Amino acid sequence: MDNDNVFDFELNETENCWTVSQYNGGDEEVTVPAFHKGKPVKALETHAFAFRKRLKHVIIPEGIISFGEYAFQGCTKLTDIKIPESLA
């Protein structure tokens, strides 16, 4: 099922999955979508959440297998990231 907040994200489609290229929302707590249009979201790209000044908590769903350098750069209020086993 697609998440309601998917429109806060810029997603790039590959042959069999999506990647998050940027988060554009202003929420304090964000859950990365696990699926979009029937395909899994597999990665967060470089700078995906960079400089989101209000962001405090991020939930990354199971199935995400990588995230790029500086994905959370400049997120000065970020205190909590829930990381799934798929990233462990």
Order of alpha helices (4+ residues) and beta strands (2+ residues): beta-beta-beta-beta-beta-beta-beta-beta
